[in-house]
């Protein structure tokens, strides 16, 4: 039974981590959209690619150059 409980606990933690990353990415996008003005430049460094999903959520008027 311990293995089943451990698996259920793992699933709960994985779901919580996924929700946290979603909220974190949403906050990043919101902050960029609120602070980056026309003609401004910005640099965003993110690790753990492809875990983050920021680029697809940015407003379409922001030009993205990935390196």
PETAMO-V112224 format. One record per backbone hydrogen bond with DSSP energy under -1.0 kcal/mol. CO is the residue of the C=O (numbers start at 0). NH is the residue of the N-H. E is the energy in kcal/mol with one decimal. If there is no record, write none. Layout:
CO:NH:E / CO:NH:E
//
This chain:
0:4:-2.2 / 1:5:-2.7 / 2:6:-2.3 / 3:7:-2.4 / 4:8:-2.5 / 5:9:-2.4 / 6:10:-2.4 / 7:11:-2.1 / 8:12:-2.3 / 9:13:-2.6 / 10:14:-2.3 / 11:15:-2.2 / 12:16:-2.5 / 13:17:-2.2 / 14:18:-2.2 / 15:19:-2.4 / 16:20:-2.5 / 17:21:-2.1 / 18:22:-2.4 / 19:23:-2.6 / 20:24:-2.8 / 21:25:-2.3 / 22:26:-2.1 / 23:27:-2.3 / 24:28:-2.6 / 25:29:-2.4 / 26:30:-2.5 / 27:31:-2.4 / 28:32:-2.7 / 29:33:-2.1 / 30:34:-1.9 / 31:35:-2.7 / 36:39:-2.2 / 47:50:-3.1 / 53:56:-1.4 / 58:61:-1.7
//
